Every structure is written in C-alpha cells, then in structure tokens.
Amino acid sequence: MSNSREMSLTPEWDDDERMNFMFSDFKENRDVNTTDWDSKMDFWTAVVVKSCRDQGTVCFTLHELNQTFRRKEKSPLGLATVIQSMARCMKIQRESEFAANVDCGWLSWGVGLLLVKPLKWTFYTLLGSSRVPLEESFVVIELVKEKAAELLRVYRSSELASSPILSFQELCSLSSDVCADEGTLCMALLQLQRDKQVMVSLHEGEKIVKFCQPGQDRVSPVTDVDIGIYQLQRSEKLLGERMEKLGHEADKCKEEARVLLQEGKKSQALRCLRARKRVEKRADSLFAKLESIRGILDRIAQSQTDKMVMQAYQAGVAALRLSLKDVTVERAENLVDQIQELCDTQDEVNQTISSGVTSADEDMDELEAELKTLLDESKPDSFPGLPEVPTNGLRPPGEPSLPANDLLSSLPAVPLGHLPITDEQLEKELNQLTLTDSGFQQKKITSPAKRLEPAQ
C-alpha cells in the first residue's frame, strides 16, 4: 500500500477534535464506554477498506496502515486493535492462512505472494494479544472477492475466452487494468481457485491457468489433452510471430535492393533479392506448419463438439428410456380400444339427443298444421250472412266463369266524359244521410264539389 499522507479519506479528516479522539488508543475494556469504542472501531474498519479499494489492492500490513493514515506527524494508536477485531469478524485474514485454505498446493505456484515466515505467527495470538507484526500481510475478504469476480468477467469478455488455458504472463497482460500488481492477481486467482472457477498448475516450470468454461459449474482438472492443446496454441503463437518477423525481414531486403539498384550496385542488389527469396521460402515453410497446427486445433475443437453432442445423445436416450419405462405396445393398444369405445358411446349419445330434438320439431309442425285448420274452419263463422268470395272470376250466377286473363277485358270501359249527375243532386243525397241508429245528431256533409269551389 502506498504512502498517501495528504489524502482525505473521510469528511471528518480535517476536524482536529474528532480526529484526536480517533487517533487515540482503545480502552482495554470495551464495557467502560461501549458507544465510543464501537464508534471508533466502525470508523477505522470502513476507512481501511475504503483505502484499499481506492488504491486497487486487496492486502495491507500494519506498517502500511501507519504510513497511510499518518496525520500531522502522528499515526493512529489503535490500528492493531482494529486488525484484531476485523480478523475476529472474518473481514480480513492472514495472507498465509488465506492461501493455505485453498485445497490445491499453493506453495507450488505462489511466487510473488507477500509471505513473511508464516510459521512465526504461531508464537503470537492474534485474537488475544495486541502484538501484531508490522510486516504481516492481511487480505480483505470483501475486496478479494470483488477482484476475483472482475477478473473472471474480463477473461470471459476477451478474445482469449475461447482458450481454456492461459499462461500466467498472458493473464497478467489481460488483467493489467484490474489487478494493480502481481500479488493482487495471485490473490484473485486463489479466490477463484477456492470457488472452483480456475485451476492453477505448473507445466515445464511455467504457471498455467485453466478457467471454467460457460455451462460448467466448476473447472475440471488439467489433463494431458489440455496440455496438448496449450502446447499447440503456444506453437501457433510462436510460428505466427516468426512469420511476422520474416515478413519484415523480406521487406527490408527488398528495400535495400531498390536502394542499391538506384546507386548502380547491381550485383549487391541481386544479392539482396536472393536473400529475400530465401526468407520468403522459410516463411512459406513456416506457413505450411502453421496451417497444419491450425488444422489440428480445428479437429480438436470439432472433436470436443462431437463429444458434447454424444453426451447430449446419451442423456436424451437415458431420459427417453426412463420416460417410456412403464409404456408397452399392449397398454397402448388397450388405451386405443378404450378411446374408440368411448368415441362410439359419445356418437350414440349425440344421435339419441338429435333424434329427440327432431321428434319435438315434428310435433310442433303437426300442432301448427292443426291450428291452421282450425283457423280455416272458423273463417266463415266469423262473418255470418256474407257470401263467399268468388275465385273463378266476376260473372253473374248461371254464366260460365271467365279465365283470369279475360277478367279485365270483360269489365265495362271507364267513362271519359262528365258524370250524368249534377252537383245539386249529390248535395241533396248527402244531406239525407244521417246517423240515427247510433243516436248521433244529423251532420251536414259538404260535397267535394262545393269544397273545391273557389272563394268569390
């Protein structure tokens, strides 16, 4: 942790009275003043975590805290008690203890960790003594989990996500924006290894990291196949770098030949062109090898895909066998027969219901016909004394009836001239009409002719 004396960690940092209380040592007995003791402990716990987060680190020592929180040439007196309390609450953990909790041999690859004689700690009692070694490194559990999650996210969003195994140097370059130093990267890898998301091992003296692939709950151990794929990928990368170098060398030879030719040094220019041909020949040879390696890697990737498909087929067959465990052809035929019987029964029920509705309709038709007959029989009785309406044409009795087409022609012609009756006669006849049978007064009805006469 870097020395940052002038940093302002909290708004209270410039309050002398408040900070004098915070820089004082803790009481030996917390019960003397529980409120002040807890207030001071909460303050320093939050400040320690915030300081580590701001500086991008996950570890600290007591010496670094004394230098970081130095104010007006004074260091806090109670930081050792703060470390004890944070360890008791499992907010921090000794770096050696944190690494030892990983179920893989961390000593085989833990180069770069700030391990200061882990066995020496057995002579001290962290939770019962105020003697905290100044150089003992502690890990902030909250921060190391954050770094581990961020490192995994960066890997899965990078172009290297298709490669399950990376070298430690490749991972250092990839995580340069996440982990401030190699120690922080090692702590994040230890946390991921504890969470079963990575597997760190040594291969020919080189640290390699295998990541858990999407769709897997935990990373699988490093196998010979993984090592073979890693070697092929490393060979591919080396051949690519050599081909690029040979390409630059060929371009350089070509440029030198052009310059020598302009200076009139034809023989030297030819020598440069021959060197360029040799370089290009080596590049073609490397390119053929590179293509062979890439073809092998493609076949390996295809085989991995085929393996995944085969596993899916096996799982599907097992599931299908389990689902058809109690299903037989006899049971299926029996079920089909039962369904057919039920369908036949349903058809018979529907037919019975339909026939019942049809008979009801027939009864209604019979009732309507009978009602019509009654109406026809009651028509002559409704108007007694009236003659029947002739249906064979309007002819006097005793004369043969005319066809319907000759009916109109037998009628007399409509007179076109004036009627042979005068208006006075019409008025006289109308005046004689009275309603004596109903007891009404005689009313004089004006003739239509008088009504239509113009006013004089």
C-alpha positions as CSV (number, residue, x, y, z in Angstrom):
1,M,0.0,0.0,0.0
2,S,1.5,3.3,-1.0
3,N,2.2,6.2,1.4
4,S,-0.5,8.9,1.0
5,R,-0.2,11.2,3.9
6,E,-2.2,14.1,2.4
7,M,-5.2,12.0,1.4
8,S,-8.6,12.9,2.8
9,L,-10.3,9.6,3.5
10,T,-13.5,11.0,5.2
11,P,-15.2,14.4,5.7
12,E,-14.1,14.2,9.3
13,W,-10.4,14.0,8.4
14,D,-9.9,17.8,8.8
15,D,-11.8,18.0,12.1
16,D,-9.0,18.2,14.7
17,E,-11.1,17.5,17.7
18,R,-12.8,14.5,16.1
19,M,-9.5,13.1,14.7
20,N,-7.7,13.4,18.1
21,F,-10.3,11.1,19.5
22,M,-10.0,8.7,16.6
23,F,-6.2,8.7,16.8
24,S,-6.2,7.8,20.5
25,D,-5.8,4.2,21.7
26,F,-8.7,2.0,22.5
27,K,-9.7,1.3,26.1
28,E,-8.6,-2.0,27.4
29,N,-12.1,-2.8,28.4
30,R,-14.8,-2.2,25.9
31,D,-17.5,-2.2,28.6
32,V,-16.2,1.1,30.0
33,N,-17.7,3.1,27.2
34,T,-19.3,0.8,24.6
35,T,-20.6,3.6,22.4
36,D,-17.2,5.3,21.9
37,W,-15.4,2.0,21.5
38,D,-17.8,0.8,18.7
39,S,-17.9,4.2,17.1
40,K,-14.1,4.3,16.8
41,M,-14.0,0.7,15.6
42,D,-16.6,1.2,12.9
43,F,-14.8,4.3,11.7
44,W,-11.4,2.7,11.2
45,T,-12.8,-0.5,9.7
46,A,-14.6,1.5,7.0
47,V,-11.5,3.7,6.4
48,V,-9.2,0.7,6.0
49,V,-11.5,-1.0,3.4
50,K,-12.0,2.3,1.5
51,S,-8.3,3.0,1.4
52,C,-7.5,-0.5,0.0
53,R,-10.3,-0.2,-2.6
54,D,-9.2,3.3,-3.7
55,Q,-5.6,2.0,-4.3
56,G,-6.7,-1.1,-6.1
57,T,-5.1,-3.5,-3.7
58,V,-6.6,-6.3,-1.5
59,C,-3.8,-6.7,1.1
60,F,-2.3,-4.5,3.7
61,T,0.2,-4.6,6.6
62,L,0.2,-2.7,9.9
63,H,3.2,-0.8,8.8
64,E,1.5,0.4,5.6
65,L,-1.6,1.5,7.6
66,N,0.6,3.5,9.9
67,Q,2.1,5.3,6.9
68,T,-1.1,5.8,5.0
69,F,-3.2,7.2,7.9
70,R,-0.4,9.4,9.2
71,R,-1.8,12.9,10.1
72,K,0.2,15.8,11.3
73,E,3.2,13.6,12.0
74,K,1.1,11.2,14.1
75,S,-0.1,7.7,13.4
76,P,-3.3,6.1,14.9
77,L,-2.6,4.3,18.1
78,G,-5.4,1.7,17.9
79,L,-4.8,0.1,14.4
80,A,-3.5,-3.1,16.0
81,T,-6.8,-3.4,17.9
82,V,-8.7,-2.7,14.6
83,I,-6.8,-5.5,12.9
84,Q,-7.7,-7.9,15.7
85,S,-11.4,-7.0,15.6
86,M,-11.5,-7.3,11.8
87,A,-9.9,-10.7,12.0
88,R,-12.3,-11.8,14.7
89,C,-15.2,-10.8,12.5
90,M,-13.7,-12.6,9.4
91,K,-13.4,-9.4,7.5
92,I,-9.7,-9.9,7.0
93,Q,-7.4,-13.0,7.0
94,R,-3.7,-13.5,7.1
95,E,-2.3,-13.9,3.6
96,S,-0.6,-17.2,4.5
97,E,-3.8,-18.6,6.1
98,F,-5.9,-17.4,3.1
99,A,-3.5,-19.2,0.7
100,A,-3.3,-22.4,2.8
101,N,-7.1,-22.7,2.8
102,V,-7.0,-23.4,-1.0
103,D,-7.3,-27.2,-1.5
104,C,-4.5,-27.2,-4.1
105,G,-0.8,-26.9,-3.3
106,W,-0.4,-23.1,-3.3
107,L,3.3,-23.3,-2.4
108,S,3.9,-24.8,-5.9
109,W,2.9,-21.6,-7.7
110,G,2.5,-18.9,-5.1
111,V,5.6,-17.0,-6.2
112,G,5.1,-13.3,-5.6
113,L,2.9,-13.6,-2.5
114,L,3.9,-11.5,0.4
115,L,4.5,-14.4,2.7
116,V,6.6,-13.4,5.8
117,K,7.5,-16.5,7.8
118,P,4.0,-18.0,8.2
119,L,5.2,-20.3,11.0
120,K,6.4,-17.4,13.0
121,W,2.7,-16.4,13.6
122,T,2.3,-19.4,15.8
123,F,4.2,-17.6,18.6
124,Y,1.6,-14.9,18.6
125,T,-2.1,-15.0,19.5
126,L,-3.9,-12.6,17.1
127,L,-7.2,-12.5,18.9
128,G,-5.8,-12.2,22.4
129,S,-2.7,-10.0,22.1
130,S,-2.1,-6.5,20.8
131,R,1.2,-7.5,19.3
132,V,0.6,-7.6,15.6
133,P,3.7,-8.0,13.4
134,L,4.3,-4.8,11.4
135,E,5.1,-6.7,8.2
136,E,2.4,-9.4,8.4
137,S,0.1,-9.2,5.3
138,F,-3.6,-9.4,5.7
139,V,-6.2,-10.0,2.9
140,V,-9.5,-8.0,2.9
141,I,-12.0,-10.8,2.1
142,E,-14.6,-8.4,0.6
143,L,-12.1,-6.8,-1.8
144,V,-10.5,-10.1,-3.0
145,K,-13.9,-11.4,-3.9
146,E,-14.6,-8.3,-5.9
147,K,-11.3,-8.6,-7.7
148,A,-11.9,-12.3,-8.5
149,A,-15.3,-11.6,-10.0
150,E,-13.9,-8.8,-12.1
151,L,-11.0,-10.9,-13.3
152,L,-13.4,-13.7,-14.4
153,R,-15.6,-11.1,-16.2
154,V,-12.6,-9.6,-18.1
155,Y,-11.4,-13.1,-19.2
156,R,-14.9,-14.1,-20.5
157,S,-15.3,-10.9,-22.4
158,S,-11.9,-11.0,-24.1
159,E,-10.7,-12.7,-27.3
160,L,-8.9,-15.3,-25.2
161,A,-12.1,-16.7,-23.8
162,S,-12.1,-19.5,-26.5
163,S,-8.8,-20.8,-25.0
164,P,-9.5,-22.6,-21.7
165,I,-5.8,-22.5,-20.6
166,L,-3.7,-19.3,-20.5
167,S,-0.1,-18.7,-19.4
168,F,0.4,-16.6,-16.3
169,Q,2.1,-13.9,-18.4
170,E,-0.9,-13.7,-20.8
171,L,-3.2,-13.4,-17.8
172,C,-1.0,-10.6,-16.3
173,S,-1.3,-8.7,-19.6
174,L,-5.1,-9.3,-19.7
175,S,-5.7,-8.2,-16.2
176,S,-3.4,-5.1,-16.1
177,D,-6.5,-2.8,-15.7
178,V,-8.0,-5.0,-13.0
179,C,-5.1,-6.0,-10.8
180,A,-2.6,-3.4,-9.7
181,D,0.3,-5.8,-9.3
182,E,1.2,-9.5,-9.4
183,G,0.3,-10.0,-5.7
184,T,-3.2,-8.8,-6.3
185,L,-3.6,-11.1,-9.3
186,C,-2.4,-14.1,-7.2
187,M,-4.9,-13.3,-4.5
188,A,-7.7,-13.1,-7.1
189,L,-6.6,-16.4,-8.6
190,L,-6.6,-18.0,-5.1
191,Q,-10.1,-16.8,-4.5
192,L,-11.2,-18.2,-7.9
193,Q,-9.5,-21.4,-7.2
194,R,-11.3,-21.6,-3.9
195,D,-14.5,-21.0,-5.7
196,K,-13.7,-23.8,-8.2
197,Q,-13.6,-21.4,-11.1
198,V,-9.9,-21.8,-12.1
199,M,-7.1,-24.3,-11.7
200,V,-3.5,-23.2,-11.5
201,S,-0.7,-25.6,-12.1
202,L,2.9,-25.8,-13.3
203,H,4.0,-27.1,-16.7
204,E,7.7,-27.2,-17.5
205,G,8.4,-24.6,-14.9
206,E,5.7,-22.2,-16.3
207,K,2.5,-21.4,-14.4
208,I,-0.7,-22.0,-16.5
209,V,-4.3,-21.2,-15.5
210,K,-7.3,-23.1,-16.7
211,F,-10.6,-21.3,-16.5
212,C,-14.1,-22.8,-16.0
213,Q,-15.9,-22.7,-19.3
214,P,-19.5,-21.5,-19.7
215,G,-22.1,-24.1,-18.9
216,Q,-19.9,-25.8,-16.3
217,D,-20.4,-25.4,-12.5
218,R,-16.7,-26.0,-11.7
219,V,-13.5,-26.2,-13.5
220,S,-12.2,-29.6,-14.4
221,P,-8.6,-30.7,-13.6
222,V,-5.8,-30.1,-16.1
223,T,-5.5,-33.2,-18.3
224,D,-3.0,-34.3,-20.9
225,V,-5.4,-33.2,-23.6
226,D,-5.4,-29.7,-22.1
227,I,-1.6,-29.7,-22.0
228,G,-1.5,-30.8,-25.7
229,I,-4.0,-28.1,-26.7
230,Y,-2.0,-25.5,-24.8
231,Q,1.3,-26.5,-26.5
232,L,-0.3,-26.4,-29.9
233,Q,-1.7,-22.9,-29.2
234,R,1.7,-21.8,-27.9
235,S,3.4,-23.2,-31.1
236,E,0.8,-21.4,-33.2
237,K,1.5,-18.2,-31.5
238,L,5.3,-18.6,-31.9
239,L,5.1,-19.5,-35.5
240,G,2.9,-16.5,-36.2
241,E,5.4,-14.2,-34.5
242,R,8.3,-15.8,-36.5
243,M,6.3,-15.4,-39.8
244,E,5.7,-11.7,-39.0
245,K,9.4,-11.3,-38.3
246,L,10.3,-13.0,-41.6
247,G,7.9,-10.8,-43.4
248,H,9.6,-7.6,-42.1
249,E,13.0,-9.1,-43.0
250,A,11.8,-9.8,-46.6
251,D,10.5,-6.2,-46.9
252,K,13.8,-4.9,-45.6
253,C,15.8,-6.9,-48.2
254,K,13.5,-5.7,-51.0
255,E,14.0,-2.1,-49.9
256,E,17.8,-2.5,-49.7
257,A,17.8,-4.0,-53.2
258,R,15.9,-1.0,-54.5
259,V,18.3,1.5,-52.9
260,L,21.4,-0.4,-54.2
261,L,19.9,-0.5,-57.7
262,Q,19.4,3.2,-57.7
263,E,23.1,3.6,-56.7
264,G,24.2,1.4,-59.6
265,K,25.3,-1.5,-57.4
266,K,23.5,-4.2,-59.4
267,S,25.4,-7.2,-58.0
268,Q,24.7,-6.2,-54.4
269,A,21.1,-5.6,-55.3
270,L,20.9,-9.1,-56.8
271,R,22.4,-10.5,-53.5
272,C,19.7,-8.8,-51.5
273,L,17.0,-10.2,-53.8
274,R,18.4,-13.7,-53.3
275,A,18.3,-13.2,-49.5
276,R,14.7,-12.0,-49.8
277,K,13.9,-15.2,-51.8
278,R,15.4,-17.4,-49.0
279,V,13.5,-15.5,-46.3
280,E,10.3,-15.9,-48.2
281,K,11.0,-19.7,-48.7
282,R,11.4,-20.0,-44.9
283,A,8.2,-18.1,-44.4
284,D,6.3,-20.4,-46.7
285,S,7.6,-23.4,-44.8
286,L,6.5,-21.9,-41.5
287,F,3.2,-21.0,-43.0
288,A,2.7,-24.7,-44.0
289,K,3.5,-25.8,-40.5
290,L,1.2,-23.2,-39.1
291,E,-1.6,-24.4,-41.3
292,S,-1.1,-27.9,-40.1
293,I,-1.2,-26.8,-36.4
294,R,-4.4,-24.8,-37.1
295,G,-5.9,-27.8,-38.8
296,I,-5.2,-30.0,-35.8
297,L,-6.7,-27.4,-33.5
298,D,-9.8,-27.3,-35.6
299,R,-10.1,-31.0,-35.5
300,I,-9.7,-31.0,-31.7
301,A,-12.4,-28.3,-31.4
302,Q,-14.6,-30.4,-33.7
303,S,-14.0,-33.5,-31.6
304,Q,-14.9,-31.6,-28.4
305,T,-18.1,-30.5,-30.1
306,D,-18.8,-34.1,-31.2
307,K,-18.1,-35.3,-27.6
308,M,-20.6,-32.8,-26.3
309,V,-23.2,-33.9,-28.9
310,M,-22.6,-37.6,-27.9
311,Q,-23.1,-36.7,-24.3
312,A,-26.3,-35.0,-25.1
313,Y,-27.5,-38.0,-27.1
314,Q,-26.6,-40.3,-24.2
315,A,-28.6,-38.1,-21.8
316,G,-31.5,-38.0,-24.2
317,V,-31.6,-41.8,-24.6
318,A,-31.4,-42.2,-20.8
319,A,-34.3,-39.7,-20.3
320,L,-36.4,-41.3,-23.1
321,R,-35.8,-44.8,-21.6
322,L,-36.9,-43.5,-18.2
323,S,-40.0,-41.8,-19.6
324,L,-41.0,-45.0,-21.5
325,K,-40.3,-47.3,-18.6
326,D,-44.0,-48.2,-18.0
327,V,-45.2,-47.9,-21.6
328,T,-45.8,-51.1,-23.7
329,V,-47.4,-51.9,-27.0
330,E,-50.2,-53.9,-25.3
331,R,-51.0,-51.0,-23.0
332,A,-51.1,-48.6,-25.9
333,E,-53.5,-50.9,-27.9
334,N,-55.7,-51.2,-24.8
335,L,-55.8,-47.4,-24.5
336,V,-56.7,-47.0,-28.1
337,D,-59.5,-49.6,-27.8
338,Q,-60.9,-47.8,-24.8
339,I,-60.8,-44.4,-26.6
340,Q,-62.6,-46.0,-29.6
341,E,-65.3,-47.4,-27.3
342,L,-65.8,-44.0,-25.6
343,C,-66.0,-42.3,-29.0
344,D,-68.7,-44.8,-30.2
345,T,-70.6,-44.2,-27.0
346,Q,-70.4,-40.5,-27.4
347,D,-71.7,-40.8,-31.0
348,E,-74.7,-42.9,-29.9
349,V,-75.5,-40.3,-27.2
350,N,-75.3,-37.5,-29.7
351,Q,-77.6,-39.4,-32.1
352,T,-80.1,-40.0,-29.3
353,I,-80.1,-36.4,-28.4
354,S,-80.5,-35.3,-32.0
355,S,-83.4,-37.7,-32.6
356,G,-85.2,-36.4,-29.6
357,V,-85.0,-32.8,-30.9
358,T,-86.3,-34.0,-34.3
359,S,-89.4,-35.6,-32.9
360,A,-90.1,-32.5,-31.0
361,D,-89.9,-30.5,-34.2
362,E,-92.3,-32.9,-35.9
363,D,-94.8,-32.5,-33.0
364,M,-94.6,-28.7,-33.5
365,D,-95.2,-29.0,-37.2
366,E,-98.3,-31.1,-36.5
367,L,-99.6,-28.6,-34.0
368,E,-99.1,-25.7,-36.4
369,A,-101.0,-27.6,-39.2
370,E,-103.9,-28.4,-36.8
371,L,-104.0,-24.7,-35.7
372,K,-104.2,-23.6,-39.3
373,T,-107.0,-26.0,-40.0
374,L,-108.9,-24.5,-37.0
375,L,-108.4,-21.1,-38.3
376,D,-109.6,-22.0,-41.8
377,E,-112.8,-23.6,-40.3
378,S,-113.5,-20.5,-38.2
379,K,-113.3,-18.0,-41.0
380,P,-116.9,-18.5,-42.4
381,D,-118.5,-18.4,-38.9
382,S,-116.7,-15.1,-38.1
383,F,-118.8,-13.2,-40.7
384,P,-122.3,-14.9,-40.9
385,G,-124.6,-13.9,-43.8
386,L,-121.7,-12.8,-46.1
387,P,-121.4,-14.5,-49.4
388,E,-118.2,-16.4,-50.3
389,V,-115.6,-14.5,-52.3
390,P,-115.7,-15.8,-55.8
391,T,-112.4,-17.3,-57.0
392,N,-113.4,-18.0,-60.6
393,G,-113.9,-14.5,-61.9
394,L,-116.6,-11.9,-61.5
395,R,-119.6,-13.4,-63.5
396,P,-123.3,-13.4,-62.8
397,P,-124.8,-16.6,-61.4
398,G,-125.6,-19.1,-64.0
399,E,-123.0,-17.8,-66.5
400,P,-119.8,-19.6,-67.1
401,S,-116.7,-18.2,-65.4
402,L,-114.0,-16.5,-67.4
403,P,-110.4,-17.1,-67.3
404,A,-108.3,-14.8,-65.1
405,N,-106.8,-13.2,-68.2
406,D,-110.2,-12.3,-69.6
407,L,-111.4,-10.8,-66.4
408,L,-110.2,-7.3,-67.1
409,S,-111.4,-7.3,-70.6
410,S,-115.0,-8.2,-69.5
411,L,-115.2,-5.1,-67.3
412,P,-117.1,-2.0,-68.8
413,A,-115.0,0.8,-70.0
414,V,-114.2,3.8,-67.8
415,P,-116.2,6.8,-68.8
416,L,-114.0,9.6,-70.0
417,G,-116.6,12.4,-70.0
418,H,-118.5,14.2,-67.2
419,L,-120.7,12.2,-64.9
420,P,-124.5,12.4,-65.8
421,I,-125.3,13.7,-62.2
422,T,-125.1,17.3,-61.2
423,D,-123.7,18.8,-58.0
424,E,-127.1,19.7,-56.7
425,Q,-128.2,16.1,-56.8
426,L,-125.1,14.9,-55.0
427,E,-125.6,17.5,-52.3
428,K,-129.1,16.6,-51.8
429,E,-128.3,12.9,-51.4
430,L,-125.5,13.7,-48.9
431,N,-127.9,15.8,-46.8
432,Q,-130.2,12.9,-46.4
433,L,-127.6,10.7,-44.8
434,T,-127.9,10.6,-41.0
435,L,-126.7,8.6,-38.2
436,T,-129.9,7.9,-36.4
437,D,-129.1,4.3,-35.4
438,S,-126.2,5.4,-33.2
439,G,-128.1,8.3,-31.6
440,F,-125.8,11.0,-33.1
441,Q,-127.1,14.3,-34.5
442,Q,-127.6,14.7,-38.1
443,K,-124.5,16.2,-39.7
444,K,-124.4,18.1,-42.9
445,I,-121.6,16.9,-45.2
446,T,-120.3,19.3,-47.7
447,S,-119.9,17.9,-51.1
448,P,-116.5,17.6,-52.6
449,A,-117.6,19.8,-55.4
450,K,-118.6,22.7,-53.1
451,R,-115.4,22.2,-51.0
452,L,-113.3,22.7,-54.2
453,E,-115.2,25.9,-55.4
454,P,-113.0,29.0,-55.4
455,A,-113.9,31.7,-53.0
456,Q,-115.7,34.7,-54.5
